[in-house]
Amino acid sequence: MRIRRILAAVIATAALAGLGLTGAAAAGAATAQGTPSSVTPSQCKQAGGTPDLSSNTCKGGMHNGEAID
């Protein structure tokens, strides 16, 4: 009975560790791709921002502060 509990604990720990590793790998893949360093005025507007052509940056929205191409 005691061996079954220990075995169940080991399996559960291994399963959780596996999930942690796959999550880290997915996060690493997303980071490796990166975000564009500049956006178009259209992309800025679609993301809820306003293109400021005097400073060539997107103001507000998801691309806030990014350069406009």
N, C-alpha and C positions, 0 to 999 in steps of 0.2 A: 504494500500500500504506500509506504514511504517513497519507494523508488518511482512509483507512478507520479507522485506529486513533484518530485525533483525533475523527472523527465518532462512533465508538462510545463514546469517553470522554465526549463532550458529551451524547449521548443518555442514558448511564448516570447522569451527574450530574443531568440534568434529571428523570429518573425518581425518583432519590432525593430530590431537592428537593421534588418533588410529593408524595411520601409523607410527608415532614416537615410540609408545609403541611396535609395532610389530617389528620394526627395532632394538630396544634396546634388545628385547627378543631374536632375531636371533643372534645378536652380542654376547649376553651373552652365548648362547648355543655354539657358535663357540669357545669362550674363554674357556668354561668349558671343552671342549674336549681337548684343548691344542695341542701342537706339540710334536713330539717325542723328548726325550732328547738326543737320539743318532740315528745315521743312519748307514746303511751298506755302504761299499765302492761302491756298485752298485747303491744305491739310490743317493749317492753323485754325481756320474758320470752322472746319468740320469737327475739330476737337474742342470747340467752345471758346476759342481765343479770338483775339483781334490782332491782325498783322499791323505792326507799327513800322511803316516803311522808312520813317526818318531815322530810326535806330537799327533797322533791319532785325528786329526781334519780334517774337510772338508774345503778346501780353495776355495772360490768363489762359484758362483751359489746360488741357493735358500737356501741351508743348510750351508752357509758360517759361520765358527766358531763352528759348532755343532760337538760334539764328534762322533767318528767313533767306531762302535761296533766291 
